[in-house]
Amino acid sequence: MTSPNPPSWLNRDYKLPKLHYKKFIWAFLLLLAPNVFFLVGAYFVGLARPLINIDYFVACILFVMPNRFLKWLGILAFIIAIFIDVMMLSMQLFPFLDISAMLSLAPFLVNAPLRYMVLVGLVALYLALMPILMTKISKRLFTQKRDWFYVLTIALFGFLMYQKFNDIRYVDVEGDRFAQSDFFVIHSQYKRYRWMADSEFVKHFSNIPTIKPLSADIENASHHLTNANRVLFIVAESWGVARKESVTDDMLANIYAQKDNFEFIERGYFDASGATVEGELRELCRLSLHGGYAFSKVDDTVFKDCLPHHLTKLGYHAIGMHSGFSQIYERNFLYPKLGFKETIFAEQHNDKKRCSAFNGICDSEMFDVVAQKFASHDKLFFYWLTLTSHASYPKKDIRNHRLDCDKHGLPKGDICNNFMLHTQFFDDLGELIKRPEMAGVEVIVVGDHMPPVMMRNPIHPYIHWQQVSWLHFKVKS
């Protein structure tokens, strides 16, 4: 009996595919390429970032797949990786940012400071060109259908290295700000964000805020208010706490020079964190904010105990002023909900000089508006959120150079400019309170949050972390 012939596949002569070892090198460089742009940018701005962000590996693998649909998926994965990368870098400058905050503020980038617009423009250009470049490079270097094997092999090796060595840093430094110590050799920006946001990334983005009362141990400046009939309450953008008291002394010198014309004057500082609008709610309502900025969708009763509502019941005329545009943070909805019967925003003063911050009206232009309102009302609560001292503290907005940064050992750049802008504001405030219409006015000035700083110098030697200053005085009648 004849045995059956074996299947043909058993008789076939199999050979391992010939490996081109140069292609392993090209695969390694392909996986590194997306990191170069952000590494260079992070270096010049003074931010921390992993040398190798493995989030780009999936996109790179898809780029070399011999299938058009997979290549398009690669472009999508690449865009998502870039977005997370930008998010993690931005959080080192603005610790209060999350994805919902970035999305809600995105429409106002057209009015942002020039530096931010340039950075966003570069990222947008990178986002537009890099996927095309990566696709073309992939086609040129990996011409065979099975060449995806090389990229996949190096990527898998990288994933294994990440699992084993993700805690190794190439710079050993502990940063004050979130992600400031992220000098990892290999890591995932997505994993870092999930660790920070407690997996918020996978949830549906919702900008509707959760608003709760502040805990009793959190300080604010509004509790210092007396029973004065005329109050000027100022939340000063990015007014932190200088480590050297001599800096604050110099900054407030022209206010203290008038102390003989005050019933009292005092100052201090306390811990505070969060975005500007969180500082506003802290001071005006003793409320905390979480998860978004869609104030138009928040029930009015949430704000029923806010200071403007309370003072209005006592017969005060409550005015809320910000020289930025009313749509930012939906203040056009928020301020009336807080109890302000009159609001003043940039769009109402298009004839006035503009400064860099979101193309808003310069604070120096608004002092006459304040004086006019105090001349018109005997019982007035005037709230003012300043703007000109907003990051990035451009030199062109500084017209008063009285503060000598060299004298105080302050580094040139954001730190020096921030203190100079505040000195400029307090000098202008000193001139305002000399006016006869300001007699008897009680004044409180308090910072919203510490100043975000975009420079390579460490912030710790010059500015207290997550603290804000306050000043309180009353002009004699």
Residue pairs with C-beta under 8 A, 6 or more apart in sequence:
17 146
20 150
23 141
23 142
23 147
23 150
24 150
24 153
24 154
26 141
26 142
26 150
27 142
27 150
27 151
27 153
27 154
27 155
28 154
30 60
30 63
30 64
30 134
30 137
30 138
30 141
30 151
31 52
31 56
31 57
31 60
31 151
31 154
31 155
31 158
32 52
33 134
33 137
34 53
34 56
34 59
34 60
34 78
34 81
34 82
34 130
34 134
35 50
35 51
35 52
35 53
35 56
37 126
37 130
38 49
38 53
38 85
38 89
39 49
39 51
41 47
41 89
41 119
41 122
42 48
42 49
42 89
45 89
45 454
45 455
45 456
46 454
46 455
46 456
46 457
47 89
47 92
47 93
47 179
47 180
48 92
48 171
48 173
48 175
48 179
48 180
48 181
48 182
48 183
49 85
49 88
49 89
49 182
49 183
49 189
50 182
50 183
50 184
50 185
50 186
50 187
50 188
50 189
51 170
51 184
51 185
51 186
52 158
52 185
52 186
52 187
53 81
53 85
53 187
53 188
53 189
54 158
54 159
54 162
54 186
54 187
54 188
55 80
55 81
55 84
55 85
55 188
55 189
55 190
56 78
56 81
57 155
57 158
57 159
58 74
58 77
58 81
58 155
59 74
59 75
59 77
59 78
59 81
59 134
60 74
60 134
60 138
60 151
60 155
61 74
61 148
61 151
61 152
61 155
62 70
62 71
62 73
62 74
62 77
63 71
63 74
63 78
63 134
63 135
63 138
63 151
64 138
64 142
64 147
64 148
64 151
65 71
65 74
65 148
66 145
66 148
71 135
74 131
74 134
74 135
75 131
75 135
78 130
78 131
78 134
79 127
79 131
81 189
81 190
82 123
82 126
82 127
82 130
84 189
84 190
84 193
84 201
85 189
86 123
87 97
87 99
87 102
87 189
87 193
88 179
88 182
88 189
88 192
88 193
89 179
90 97
90 102
91 97
91 177
91 178
91 179
91 196
92 175
92 177
92 178
92 179
92 180
93 177
93 391
93 452
93 453
93 454
94 275
94 452
95 177
95 178
95 273
96 273
96 274
96 275
96 278
96 449
97 275
98 197
98 200
99 197
99 200
99 201
99 205
100 205
100 206
100 207
100 291
100 292
100 293
101 275
101 292
101 293
103 205
103 207
104 207
104 292
104 293
104 294
104 329
105 328
107 327
108 325
108 327
108 328
108 358
109 116
109 117
109 120
110 117
111 325
111 358
111 359
111 360
112 120
112 358
113 356
113 357
113 358
113 390
113 391
113 392
113 394
114 356
114 394
115 392
115 394
115 454
116 392
141 147
142 148
142 150
142 151
158 186
161 186
162 186
162 187
162 188
165 185
165 186
166 184
166 186
166 187
166 188
167 184
168 184
168 185
168 186
169 181
169 183
169 184
169 185
170 183
170 184
170 185
171 183
172 183
173 180
173 181
173 183
174 181
175 181
175 182
176 458
176 459
176 460
176 465
177 459
178 196
179 192
179 196
182 192
190 201
193 201
194 200
194 201
194 202
206 291
206 292
207 291
207 292
207 293
207 294
208 291
208 292
208 294
208 297
208 298
209 289
209 290
209 291
209 292
209 293
209 294
209 295
209 298
210 289
210 290
210 291
211 281
211 287
211 288
211 289
211 290
211 298
211 302
212 287
212 288
212 290
213 286
213 287
213 288
214 220
214 282
214 286
214 287
214 288
218 271
218 282
218 288
219 270
219 271
219 272
220 270
220 282
220 283
220 286
220 446
221 270
221 283
221 444
221 446
221 470
221 472
222 233
222 283
222 284
222 286
222 307
222 444
224 266
224 444
224 470
224 472
225 231
225 233
225 442
225 444
226 442
226 474
228 440
228 441
228 442
228 474
229 316
229 378
229 379
229 380
229 440
230 374
230 377
230 378
230 379
230 380
230 440
230 441
230 442
231 311
231 316
231 380
231 381
231 382
231 441
231 442
231 443
231 444
232 370
232 374
232 382
232 384
232 438
232 441
232 442
232 443
232 444
233 283
233 381
233 382
233 383
233 384
233 443
233 444
234 383
234 384
234 385
234 386
234 429
234 443
234 444
234 445
234 446
235 276
235 279
235 280
235 283
235 383
235 384
235 385
235 386
235 446
235 447
235 448
236 386
236 389
236 422
236 425
236 445
236 446
236 447
236 448
237 276
237 357
237 385
237 386
237 387
237 388
237 389
237 390
237 448
238 389
238 390
238 391
238 393
238 418
238 447
238 448
238 449
238 450
238 451
238 452
239 389
239 422
239 445
239 446
239 447
239 448
239 451
239 468
239 469
240 418
240 447
240 449
240 450
240 451
240 463
240 464
240 467
240 468
240 469
241 248
241 269
241 447
241 450
241 463
241 464
241 467
241 468
241 469
242 248
242 251
242 408
242 419
242 462
242 463
242 464
243 461
243 462
243 463
243 464
244 408
244 409
244 462
246 408
247 403
247 408
247 410
247 419
248 267
248 469
249 256
250 402
250 403
250 404
250 407
250 408
250 423
251 403
251 419
251 422
251 423
251 426
252 267
252 426
252 471
254 426
254 427
254 430
255 265
255 426
255 429
255 430
255 433
255 471
255 473
256 265
257 430
258 430
258 433
258 434
259 265
259 473
261 475
261 476
262 473
262 474
262 475
262 476
263 473
263 474
263 475
263 476
264 472
264 473
264 474
265 471
265 472
265 473
266 471
266 472
266 473
267 469
267 470
267 471
267 472
268 469
268 470
269 464
269 467
269 468
269 469
269 470
270 467
270 468
270 470
271 466
271 467
272 279
272 282
272 447
272 448
272 449
272 450
272 466
272 467
272 468
273 449
273 450
273 466
274 282
274 288
274 289
274 449
275 289
275 448
275 449
276 329
276 385
276 448
276 449
277 289
277 293
277 329
277 331
277 334
278 288
278 289
278 448
278 449
279 446
279 447
279 448
279 449
279 468
280 385
280 448
281 287
281 288
281 289
282 288
283 307
283 446
284 306
284 307
284 308
284 338
284 383
285 303
285 305
285 306
285 307
285 338
287 302
287 303
287 306
293 329
293 330
294 330
295 329
295 330
295 331
295 333
295 334
295 337
296 330
296 333
298 337
300 337
302 337
303 309
303 337
303 338
303 339
306 338
306 339
307 338
307 339
307 381
308 318
308 320
308 338
308 339
308 340
308 381
308 383
309 338
309 339
310 339
311 318
311 339
311 381
312 318
312 339
312 341
315 379
316 379
316 380
316 381
317 341
317 342
317 377
317 379
317 380
317 381
318 339
318 340
318 341
318 342
318 381
318 383
319 340
319 341
319 342
319 343
319 344
319 373
319 380
319 381
319 382
319 383
320 331
320 335
320 338
320 340
320 342
320 343
320 344
320 383
320 385
321 343
321 344
321 345
321 366
321 369
321 370
321 382
321 383
321 384
321 385
322 331
322 344
322 345
322 346
322 360
322 384
322 385
322 387
323 345
323 346
323 349
323 360
323 361
323 362
323 363
323 365
323 366
323 386
323 387
323 388
324 331
324 345
324 346
324 357
324 358
324 360
324 361
324 385
324 387
325 345
325 346
325 347
325 358
325 360
326 332
326 343
326 345
326 346
326 347
328 358
331 343
331 345
332 343
332 345
335 343
336 343
340 383
344 366
344 369
346 354
346 359
346 360
346 361
349 361
349 365
349 366
349 369
352 361
352 362
352 365
352 366
353 361
353 362
353 364
353 365
354 360
354 361
354 362
355 361
355 362
355 363
355 387
355 388
355 397
356 392
356 394
356 396
356 397
357 387
357 388
357 389
357 390
357 397
358 387
358 390
360 387
360 388
361 387
362 388
362 397
363 386
363 387
363 388
363 389
363 425
363 428
364 388
364 399
364 424
364 425
364 428
366 384
367 428
367 429
367 431
367 432
370 382
370 384
370 432
371 432
371 435
371 437
371 438
372 437
373 380
373 382
374 380
374 382
374 437
374 438
374 441
375 437
385 448
386 425
388 397
388 421
388 424
388 425
389 418
389 421
389 422
389 425
389 451
391 414
391 418
391 451
391 452
391 453
391 454
392 414
392 454
393 414
393 417
393 418
393 420
393 421
393 451
394 417
395 417
397 421
398 417
398 420
398 421
398 424
399 424
400 420
400 423
400 424
400 427
400 428
401 420
402 423
402 424
402 427
403 419
403 420
403 423
405 411
405 412
405 416
405 419
405 420
408 419
410 416
410 419
410 462
411 455
411 457
411 462
413 455
413 457
414 451
414 453
414 454
414 455
415 451
415 453
415 455
415 457
415 459
415 462
415 463
418 451
418 453
426 445
429 443
429 445
432 438
433 441
433 443
433 475
438 475
439 475
439 476
439 477
440 474
440 475
440 476
440 477
441 474
441 475
442 472
442 473
442 474
442 475
443 471
443 472
443 473
443 474
443 475
444 470
444 471
444 472
445 470
445 471
445 472
446 468
446 469
446 470
446 471
447 468
447 469
447 470
448 468
449 466
449 468
450 463
450 464
450 465
450 466
450 467
450 468
451 463
453 459
453 463
459 465
